[in-house]
C-alpha cells in the first residue's frame, strides 16, 4: 500500500427496512483504508453484483446466513483488482471476485477470493454466467431439479440472472423450456435470444391458461425464483414425480404482512412430487466444476448472458430497487 492510504467509500446498513428499502435505511461513509494483516488482500472494487437475496440479508430474522449488522457495510458480491496483498495466493494486478461489500476498497481474507481471467470474458460476466448466478442455475437445476431429456422445464423470472441461465442449461440437456417473465420485451428475449421454447407474460397473460396450453402433459421441473401466486399456479400443473426447485421468492421479499404460503401444496402429494430449497453456498467445494462446464457452453455459443450495468457508486440505493420493479434486463451490476 502507498504511504497515503486510499479513501474507502461504503454504504452501511443504518436501519432494518420495512417493505422496500428507503434512502434513510443507508448510511454513506468515507474512511481511510486500514493496513493489511497477514492473509489479507486489498481489492479495488470495479463492479458490484446486485441480487434479490440482498433484501433478505437486511432482515433480522433467522436465515441461511447471518443478517447484515446495523452499522456494517452492506454485503454484496463483487469483482475488482488486487492493489496490495499479504496472502501468498494473490498479487497486485490480478482480477478477483468475492464478497467485497458495497464499498470501493475492500480488505478481505484471501480465502474468500478467487482469481478470474479477464481475457476470457469481461469482469461483469464473472458476476453472472461465470459466477454466482451461473453456479446457482447449474447446481439448482442439475443437482436438485435433475432434469431428463424430453422433460418440460418451467422457469420463473426467466429473463433474470439465474432464470435465464437455468433455461439455457435445460436446453443443453435436451429439455423443453417454458419461461415466465414480465412483459413482451422480456418474452421475446427469452425465446429469440436465449432459445426457450415459449414464454408466458405474467403481467398481461393468464398464467394458468398458458400452462395448460404450453404444458399439456404437465410440468416435470419447476425452477422457482418468485414464489407467491406464480408458485401456487405452477403447483397445480405438476406432472407425476415432478421436482420443484425453490431458489428464491422475489415477489415476497418486501411484503409487510408476511410471505404468502402455497395453497396448492397437496399437488405434491397427488403427483408424488417433491419441493426442495437449496443454497448455492452449500456447493462451494464444487464451484470449479460448474465454472468449467459453464465456460465450455459459453465458448460454444450454447450459453449467453446479459449484464445490465449501471454506473455510479453513489447511486447504489436507487439502482438496487430496479430488482424489485422489474426494470433490470438480465444480471443487475453496479459499476463502481
PyMOL commands that set and color helices and strands:
alter all, ss='L'
color gray80, all
select helices_A, chain A and resi 23-25+53-57+110-112+123-127+132-145+161-172+184-193+207-214+228-235+266-270+280-299+313-320+322-325
alter helices_A, ss='H'
color red, helices_A
select strands_A, chain A and resi 7-13+26-32+40-49+77-85+95-99+105-109+113-115+152-156+176-181+198-201+219-224+238-246+274-277+307-311+331-335
alter strands_A, ss='S'
color yellow, strands_A
deselect
rebuild
show_as cartoon
